[in-house]
């Protein structure tokens, strides 16, 4: 567990707030070993969720409101290699399935139990249009997690220092 704690510490130490307060930047272009992408992804998902993304949500019983006051940018090395690609893929999966579900499990369960409650819980955002499609019983929780994850992606960037997007938008974990 010491290696994981070191990853968490390194990632946390890279966190910087922009001067205008509209963006948090995690500069991971140096000082991080990507030889084990899955471990890096788990630590990255944990740190970013706990330090930032959790602040983007307000919960009141079964209601979840997404209200980010800033965006997060993760900077990774210019070299777009297989390890970086795998880290980004694993990070997005872990962020959705581990962090979101762990933090909002009870709300996801309540929201997913019926469509009308889902519409009320999410309010009238861009999500309400998506919620007009029917829920399928076995996919309720996944559907709600996908909707929350989609909201988060509007405030999360994973880029290189030369501003190249590293998120594979065609293969998101939704």
Buried (B, 14 or more C-beta within 10 A) or exposed (E): EEEEEEBBEBBBEBBEEEEEEEBBBBBBBEEBEBEBBBBBBBBBBBBBBBBBBBBBBEBEEBBBBBEBEBBBBBBBBEEEEEBBBBBBBBBBBBBBBBBBBEBBEEBBBBBBBEBEBBBBBBEEBEBBEBBEEEBEEEEBBBBBBBBBBBBBBEBBBBBBEEEEEBBEEEEBBE
